[in-house]
Amino acid sequence: ELGLQTTHDKTADFIRRGYPLSVYDNCVSLLQRCQIPVITHVILGLPGETPADTLSTIDHLNQVGTWGVKLQLLHVLKYTDLSVLYERGVYLPLTQDAYIDLVIACLEHLSPDVVIHRLTGDGPKETLLAPLWSLDKRNVLNTLHHTMKSCSSCQGRLYKRYSS
């Protein structure tokens, strides 16, 4: 499992990822040569990122080839730098509707061959400041399923194939 989170340098610097995109790309290449499946973590709702930014991260995954993906909602936790930005109103977390829309867009652009390992996550209840709607994971997943079904959406619907 590799914690990419985003392909955007400005965001990676802001969240202190600690390495450039080229390190991720090189690791994927080395692991693929050894036939070791790669699962990539991507955070949705990062400060300053637009849906288009997130989709370009998904597009990058399609280009380099990842075996699996974990899509994770950004949680605002107490006692973090992000909590300070949240409390000042500088950072607003995604609404549930915006998150559902973004997850669907990611899935539609993601290769149908990629295994989905996570579509949401759990913030620790005792330190979670926002978004509180994420505590009801069953509702989030049911809403996602219902929305995808009602829109005739599926993974890979808008996928652009890249030649190897």
HELIX and SHEET records of a PDB file:
HELIX    1   1 ASP A    9  PHE A   14  1                                   6    
HELIX    2   2 LEU A   21  ARG A   33  1                                  13    
HELIX    3   3 PRO A   51  VAL A   64  1                                  14    
HELIX    4   4 ASP A   81  GLU A   87  1                                   7    
HELIX    5   5 GLN A   96  HIS A  109  1                                  14    
HELIX    6   6 LEU A  132  LEU A  135  5                                   4    
HELIX    7   7 LYS A  137  SER A  150  1                                  14    
SHEET    1   A 4 LEU A   2  GLN A   5  0                                        
SHEET    2   A 4 ILE A  39  LEU A  44  1                                        
SHEET    3   A 4 GLY A  68  LEU A  73  1                                        
SHEET    4   A 4 VAL A 115  ARG A 118  1                                        
SHEET    1   B 2 VAL A  76  LEU A  77  0                                        
SHEET    2   B 2 LEU A 128  ALA A 130 -1                                        
END                                                                             
